[in-house]
Amino acid sequence: MKKVLVTGASGQLGSRLINYLPTSEFDIYAITSNPSKLKSELPFKRIPLNLLEEDIDPIIQEIAPALLIHLAWETSPTTFWDSPNNARWLAASKSLVKSFRKYGGSKIVVSGTCAEYDWRGNTPLAETDVEFPQSIYGQAKLELLNFLRDQSIPYLWTRTFFQFGDEEPTGRLVSSAIDAISSGNEFFIRKPDDIRDYIYINDVAKIIASLVVKGEEGIFNIGSGKGITMRELGEEIAAALGRVELIKFQDQSENPSIVIANTAKLDKALGNFRGTSLVNAINKTIVVRGAR
C-alpha cells in the first residue's frame, strides 16, 4: 500500500479528494491546521500542523510517504489574488518539496491555477499555451511549478479553472450571489460580459483523484471546457432561487475577458467523465448553504 501525504486536507478540495482516493491502494496521512473540520469516517491519519508556522521535516522523515498531494495555499476569497501570504506559501511549499525528496518521496501532485495563463486571448487555454500570470497568486503558483520543473522528480500539476460548490466561503461570486439573493438582497455583477469556465468542486476532486490513481504526470487543465458569461451565471443562480428580479448587472465598457479550459488532454486521459451540469451544481450548492 502506498503512503500518501495530503496537505490542505480540511479545505474545500482536500476534504473531498481524500474521500475519492481508494483506501485499498493508499495509506492516507492528512495534514491540516483545522483537524476538527475533517469529518470523514475513512481510516486515514490526521496530522494537525500549520505549514506556515511549523516544521514539516520531522513528520515526513517519520512517515516517509511515496506520494505527496499538496493542496494547501492561501484561499481567502477576497484577498488571495494579491495576498502577501502567497510568498509565504511559496517558501513553505519549496521547503515541503525539498523535505519530501530528502526522505525518498517519489512523486508530487500539486493543485495549480488557471491564473498561471495569459488571459488576454479569446480561445480556450491549453496546457501548452503561454504562461503569463497577472496576479501575485498566479505568479507564486507558477514559480512553484518552475521550481518543480527543475527537480528530478515526477509531478502532476493540475490547473483548476473556476471551481465552486458546497460550503464555499462567502466572497466568491457564486456563494456571494446565493447568500445575497436568498436573503432578499440585490446582487450586482460588475463585469457581466466576461466569460468563465465554472466547474463543480466535487467534480474537481473526482478528476484529480482519478488522475492520481491512473498515475498521470505533467500539467492538466481541470475545467468543464465550456464558457458562460457572468450575466448568464447570475441569471441561473437567481432563477434557481426564484428571485430573478434581484440579480443586477453593471454596464461593462471594456472588452470581455474569456477564460475557458481546453480539456482535450484531460478528456484523452479520463475518457467519458460525466461532470455535474451547471444547473445541478448550483442547486446542490444552494441546498447545502441552506438557502432554499
N, C-alpha and C positions, 0 to 999 in steps of 0.2 A: 504493500500500500504506500502511495506517495505522500510524503508530508508536504502540506501547502500552508504557507503563512499568508493571511489576508489582512491588509491594513484597511482602516475605514470601515470595519465590519458592521458598525451600527448605523452607518449612513444610509441615505435613500437607496443607493445602488448596492452597497455591500451587504446590507441586511437581507436583500433579496437574492443576490448572487450566491451566497453560501448555501441557500436552500436548493439551488439548482445544480450544485456540484455533487455528483454521486458519491455517497459515503463508502460505497464498495470499492472505490478507486482512490479516494483521497482521505487522508487523515488531516483534518482541518484545525488550524490554530488561528483564532480570530482576535486581532488586536483592535482595541477600541478605547477611547478616553471616556466613553459612556456605556459601561457594561450593562447597566440596567435596561438599556434600550434593545439589547439582544434577547428577543423573546422566543427564538426558535427552539424547538424541542429536539433538534438533531444533536447527535453526540459529538459536538466539536468543543475544543478547549477555548475558554475565554481568557484573554490576557489584557488586563487593564493597564493601559500605557498611553501617555501623551508623547507622540513622536517629536513634538517641538520642544519638549522640556526634559525628556528622559532619554537615557542611553539605551539604544536597541541592541547593541553589540552582545551583551551577556545572554539575552534571550535567544538571538539567532545562534550563538555558539551552543547553547543548551539543546535547542530543538533541531538544529541542522536541517532546515527544510530544503527540499529539492526544487520547489516551485514557490515563487513569490508573486502574489497578486496585490499590486499597490494601487489602492483606490483613494486613500486619504489625501485630502487637499483642502484649501480654503474654499468654502461653498456658500458663505453668507450672501443671500440673493441680491442685496442692494449694493454690496461693496466688493464682491470677489473680483470683478473685472480689473480694478486698479488697486487692490489692497496691497499694502506693504508686506502682508503675510505671505504673498506669493514667493517672495525672495526667501523667506524663512522655510517654506515648504520645499523650495528647490534645493536649498542646502541640506535639509533633513533627508530629502529623497536621495541625493547623491551619497550621503553617509550610509543610508539604508542599503543602497546597491553595493557599495564597497564592502560592507559587513557581510552581506549575503554571499558575495563572491568569495570572500576570505574563508568562509566556512563551508565551501563546497556546493553552493547553490548552482543549479544547472539551467534554470530558465526564469525569465521575468515577464510578467504581464502588467501593463500599466494602462489606466484609463486616461486617454488624452482628450483632445477637444477639436472641434471644427474651427475654433478660433485661431488655430495654427495656420490656416489657409489665408490666401489673399481673397478678400471678399469683394473685390472691385469688378469681377467678371459677371457674366449673366448666364452661364451654363453650369450644370451640375458638377460638383467638385469631386475629382478622382484622387486616389491616393498618390498619384504621381504629379499632381498639379503644384503650382508654386506655393511655397510656404512664406507667408509674409504677415505675421500676426501684428495687429494694431493695438491690442490691449496688453497690459502687464501680465495678466493671466495667461494669455496665449503665448506671449514671449517666454514666460517661465516654463510652461509645458514644453515648448519647442526646444528650449535649452536642455531640458532633461532628456528629451528624445535624442538630441545630438550627442549628449553625454553617453547614452546607451549605444549609439552607433559606433562610438569609439572603443567600446568594451568588447572583449572576445567572449560574449555570452549570447545565446539566442534570446529573442524577445518577441512578444506580441504587443503591439501598440494599437489601441482602439480609439478612433476619433469619433466621439459621440456628438451628434448634432443636438437638436433642441428637445431634450428629454423632459417629460412632465409626468405627473401622476400622483398616486396615493400618498398622503401625508407630506406633500411638498410644502416647504415653508412659504409663508406669505412673503411676497416681494417679487416673485416671478410672475409673468403675465397671466398664465392660466390660473394659478392659485389666487392671485390678487383679484382677478375678474370674478371668479366664483364667489370669493368671500364678500366682495363689494355688492354684487348683484343679488346674492342670496339674502343680504341684509337690507335690501331695498334701496341701495345707493347707486347712483350713476357711476359708470366706469368709462374712462376716456382712454382711447388708444391713440398714441402720439403719431405713429407712422403707419397708417392703415394700408399703404400700398406695398410695404416691404413684404417679401416672400421668404418664408422659412420652412424648414423640414422638421416637423414635430414627430416625436416617437414616444410611445408609452414606456414608462420606466420598467415595468415587468418584462416587456419585450427586450429592452436593453440588457437586462440581467440574463435572460434566457439565451440571447445571442452570444454574449461574452462567455457564458458557461459552455455553450456548445463549441465555440472556437477553442476554448481551453481543452475540453475533452478530446477534440479532434487533433490537438497538437499543432494548430496553425501558428505560423510565425509571420513577422512583418507588420505592416500597417494595414488596418481595416477600418473603413468607414462604418459607423453604426447609425443608420437613419432609415427612414421609410422609403426614400427615393422619390418622394412626392412633395411638391411645394404647395403652400397655402398662404394667401395674403392674410395679414393681421386683421383686416376687415372681416374676411370670411371666418377666421378663427373666433373673433369676438362675437360674431353673429351666431356661430354654432353654440358657444357657451351660453349666451343669453337665451337662445331658443330652448336649449336643454333645461334651463331654469324657468322657462315660461315667462321671462321678463325682457322681451326684445326691445322694449322702449328704454331700457336702462343702459344699453351699450351705446357709446358715443364715439365719434371719430373727429380728430382734428384734421385740418387741411394740411396736406403734405406738399411742400413746394419742390423739394429735391427729388431726383430720380430714385426710384425704389431700389433697395438693396436686395439681392437674390442669393440666398444661401441654401442650397439643396445638395444632398449627398448623391453622388454616383455610386450605386450599390452593386455594380456588376461583379466586382471581386467578391463581395460578401455573398451574393446570390450563387456564384460558382462554388463557393466553399460550403454553403449550407443547403443548397438546393431549394426546395419549395417551402421555405419558412413562412408560415402564415401569421403575420403580425396582427395586433388588435387594431380594428378600424378606429379612426379618429373619433367618430361619434360615440362608439362604445367606450373608448378610453376616457372621454370627457364625462360620460355618465358614471363610469366606475369611480372616477375622481370625485365627482360631486357627492356620491353616496358615502364614500369614505370620510369626506370632510364634513359630513352631516349637514350638508346644505340643502337637502331635499328630503 
